[in-house]
Amino acid sequence: MKLFPSLSFAAVAAAAAPAQRHAPHHAPTSLSQGFFLVANVTDPSKDLVPSINGWVVQAAHTGPALDVAVLQSPTSSVPGRIFYENGTAEQVRFGQSSVLTDTATPLTPYGIIVQNSTQFDATYPTEHDVFINGGTGTPSSITNFPNSPYAVLQNNLGPGTFVACNNTVPYYGTKFITIEYAYATFVGPDGGFLYSANIPDGCAPISLVPQCTTLNSLPPDAFASHEFAATVRCYDNVTTIKWS
């Protein structure tokens, strides 16, 4: 079964949230179809303990084809998920692509899903959840030059910032470092967006930075397809980047 290009969920791509650390002006990027997503804490004063800077995105299973997006230590025996951006050149250009990972048996596409600004977590009602569920996901992409001087995962449902929270996942009844999304508050007409307004107490604002890796091959029985896997900018080693 071929994976068709993701459907149009947004008219235009939202601007990436500005980090409080300076963008890495001289960090070289490479090009790859496959990448890990690595957390960079954009406000060190709000980092968690222990620090989650450099942790990688993984998924915690919560039901059939349902997963919560979480961060795990890079020293874990289970590597981070390999992701790829799925979409035609036009979809990528207009912020209508999605970011996928292949999992299950046979290999099946699971997409990053971000709740919209009117949807909230049932347990933490001020937070917008991020899932990695079966299907194409919600519109997301790796930022492109010249729209952004550096490469990060962008939620194309609206401007804001990803955050990492030490939350209890009800399915397990135990704590995980879950990934949530905080939508920015519009303070126009001249003030633009306030990105820090809705960060939940105790959560760390993060960028999810692509680290290059080889995109996994697919066996003949796979439901996933890499026909529309886009080539994106990524970094060879995120943890070595000097952010200021």
C-alpha positions in Angstrom: 0.0 0.0 0.0 1.4 3.4 -1.0 1.3 6.3 1.5 -0.4 9.1 -0.4 0.7 12.7 0.2 -0.7 14.2 3.4 -3.9 16.2 3.1 -4.0 20.0 3.3 -4.7 21.0 7.0 -3.4 24.6 6.9 -3.3 27.3 4.4 0.1 28.6 5.2 3.0 27.6 7.4 3.2 29.3 10.8 6.4 31.0 11.8 8.7 29.0 14.0 9.0 30.1 17.6 12.1 32.2 18.3 14.4 30.6 20.8 15.7 32.6 23.7 19.2 31.3 22.8 20.6 32.8 19.7 20.4 30.7 16.5 23.5 28.8 15.6 24.9 31.2 12.9 27.7 28.9 11.9 26.4 25.4 12.6 26.6 23.6 9.3 23.6 21.6 8.1 23.5 18.5 5.9 20.7 17.1 3.8 18.9 13.9 4.6 15.5 12.2 4.3 15.8 10.5 7.7 16.4 12.3 11.0 16.0 12.0 14.8 14.4 14.8 16.7 16.6 16.1 19.6 15.4 18.5 22.3 17.1 21.8 22.8 15.9 23.7 25.9 15.4 27.3 24.7 15.2 28.9 28.2 17.9 27.2 30.4 16.3 28.7 33.5 13.3 26.5 32.9 15.1 23.3 32.2 14.0 20.2 34.1 16.0 18.2 36.6 17.8 16.2 35.3 18.4 18.4 32.2 16.5 17.1 29.2 18.7 19.1 26.8 19.8 16.6 24.1 17.1 14.1 24.8 15.5 12.4 21.8 11.9 11.9 20.8 10.4 8.5 21.4 6.8 7.2 21.7 5.0 5.7 24.7 2.3 3.2 23.6 -1.2 4.0 25.0 -3.5 1.8 22.8 -3.9 0.4 19.3 -2.1 2.8 16.9 -1.9 5.3 19.7 1.2 6.8 21.3 2.2 9.7 23.4 5.2 11.7 22.2 7.9 11.6 25.0 11.5 12.4 25.5 14.1 9.9 26.5 17.7 10.1 27.5 20.2 9.5 24.7 21.9 6.9 26.9 18.8 4.7 26.7 19.2 1.3 25.2 16.2 2.1 22.9 17.1 4.6 20.2 15.0 7.6 19.3 12.5 7.3 16.5 13.6 7.8 12.9 11.4 10.4 11.3 10.8 11.7 7.8 8.9 14.6 6.3 6.1 13.3 3.9 4.7 15.5 1.2 5.0 16.6 -2.4 7.2 19.6 -3.2 4.1 21.8 -3.3 2.9 20.5 0.1 6.3 21.1 1.7 6.4 24.6 0.3 3.0 25.6 1.6 3.2 23.9 5.0 0.9 21.0 4.2 3.4 18.2 4.8 3.5 16.0 7.8 6.3 14.3 9.8 6.1 10.5 10.1 7.9 7.5 11.6 7.5 3.9 10.6 6.5 1.3 13.2 4.3 -1.8 13.9 4.2 -5.0 11.8 4.0 -4.7 8.9 5.7 -1.3 9.0 3.0 1.4 9.1 3.3 5.2 9.0 2.6 7.0 12.3 2.3 10.8 12.2 3.1 13.5 14.7 -0.3 14.9 15.8 -0.5 18.2 17.7 -3.8 19.2 19.3 -5.2 22.4 17.9 -5.6 25.5 20.1 -9.1 24.5 21.2 -8.2 20.9 22.3 -6.6 20.1 25.6 -5.2 17.2 27.6 -7.9 15.6 29.9 -5.5 15.3 32.8 -3.6 18.6 32.3 -6.3 20.9 30.9 -3.9 23.8 30.1 -1.8 21.7 27.9 -2.1 20.7 24.2 -0.9 17.1 23.7 1.5 15.8 21.0 0.9 12.2 19.8 2.5 9.8 17.4 -0.4 7.9 16.1 -1.2 5.7 13.1 -1.9 7.8 10.0 -0.5 10.9 8.4 -0.6 13.3 11.4 -1.3 17.0 11.5 0.6 19.5 9.3 4.2 19.8 10.4 7.6 20.3 8.8 11.3 21.0 9.2 11.8 24.7 8.7 13.4 25.8 5.4 15.9 28.4 4.5 15.4 31.4 4.0 12.2 31.2 6.1 14.3 30.2 9.1 18.0 30.5 9.6 18.1 27.2 11.4 16.3 23.8 11.2 13.6 22.9 13.7 10.3 21.0 13.8 7.5 23.4 13.1 3.8 22.9 14.0 1.9 24.3 11.1 -1.4 24.6 13.0 -0.2 27.8 14.6 2.8 29.7 16.1 4.0 28.6 19.5 6.6 26.4 21.1 7.0 22.8 22.0 7.4 22.2 25.7 8.6 19.2 27.8 6.6 18.4 31.0 7.1 15.8 33.8 3.6 14.4 33.5 1.8 11.2 34.6 0.6 9.2 31.6 -2.7 7.6 32.8 -2.2 4.5 30.7 0.9 3.6 32.9 0.1 5.6 36.0 3.7 6.8 36.0 5.8 9.8 35.0 7.1 10.5 31.6 8.8 13.5 30.0 5.9 14.2 27.7 6.0 16.6 24.8 3.2 19.3 24.7 2.6 22.4 22.6 2.0 25.9 23.9 0.3 28.2 21.4 1.6 31.8 21.3 -0.7 34.7 22.2 -1.2 37.3 19.5 -0.4 40.8 20.9 -0.7 42.7 17.6 -1.1 44.8 15.6 2.5 45.8 16.1 3.6 43.4 18.9 3.4 40.2 17.0 3.2 37.0 19.0 4.1 36.4 22.7 5.6 32.9 22.7 6.1 32.5 26.5 2.6 33.5 27.5 1.1 30.0 27.7 4.0 27.8 28.8 2.6 25.6 31.6 4.2 25.9 35.0 7.0 23.4 35.5 7.5 22.7 31.8 10.6 23.6 29.7 10.2 25.3 26.4 12.1 23.3 23.7 12.9 23.3 20.1 12.9 19.8 18.4 16.0 19.8 16.2 16.5 17.3 13.4 19.7 15.2 13.6 20.6 13.5 10.3 20.4 9.7 10.1 19.7 7.2 7.4 16.0 6.7 6.6 15.1 3.1 7.3 14.5 0.8 4.3 11.1 -0.8 3.8 10.3 -4.5 3.3 8.0 -5.6 0.5 5.0 -6.0 2.9 5.2 -2.5 4.4 2.2 -0.3 4.5 4.5 2.7 4.7 6.0 4.3 1.6 8.9 6.7 1.2 7.8 7.9 -2.3 7.1 11.4 -0.9 9.9 11.5 1.7 11.3 15.0 1.4 15.0 15.8 1.8 15.4 18.3 4.7 18.1 20.3 6.4 19.4 18.6 9.5 22.5 18.7 11.8 25.1 15.9 12.0 25.3 16.2 15.8 22.8 18.5 17.6 24.6 18.3 21.0 27.8 19.9 19.6 26.0 23.0 18.4 27.0 26.3 20.1 23.7 28.0 20.5 25.1 31.3 21.7 
